[in-house]
Amino acid sequence: MEKMEIRYTTGDATCPISEGNKIIAHVCNDIGGWGKGFVNALSAKWNEPEKKYRAWHRSKQNFELGQVQFVRVENNIWVANMIGQKDIRKDKEGKPPIRYESIEEALIKICHFANQLNASVHMPRIGCGLAGGTWDKIEPIIIKQLSEKRIQVIVYDFEK
């Protein structure tokens, strides 16, 4: 089976540029914090992803690393709140909040959902901002869990 190539573009990941169903994937922390980074762009456009994320955190049901919450924000657009960040600061050993294995676990769930919807997946460079991850570690996970499974992925670099 031939893999899809990740498509890189300049633009706003909250305005996905393809036909059909679309999933906007981004990384959340495991402590219920929402207010810095890409989530601000999401909240500026839609209320539901933040509202549902905060309710999910309060419920304590499956709110843990590697889990994903899918929030429908438009007729053919879903936001995937992926819990892939442990806390919001480096730990005692200086390890950044990113948890690569949790990102991978979440992307497996996104792959299944994308297949059900016949959807493309859109994202900023997930995990590389506040979470402290590096793209050279994230990109191979995306390729393995989405591109190699023939899911179209578009990565957006925001123009400042």
Number of C-alpha atoms within 10 A of each C-alpha: 6 8 14 15 15 18 11 15 14 11 16 18 23 23 13 20 15 13 9 12 17 25 26 25 25 23 28 30 23 20 15 17 14 16 10 10 12 21 18 13 14 19 16 9 13 15 11 15 22 20 13 15 22 15 13 15 16 11 10 9 9 12 20 18 20 22 22 27 20 19 19 15 15 11 9 13 21 21 25 27 23 30 26 30 27 21 17 18 15 14 11 7 6 8 13 18 21 28 20 18 13 20 26 21 19 24 24 21 18 26 22 15 15 20 15 9 14 14 23 24 26 28 23 24 23 26 23 16 16 19 23 18 20 15 14 9 12 17 13 13 19 20 18 14 20 27 20 15 17 17 24 21 23 22 22 22 15 12 7 4
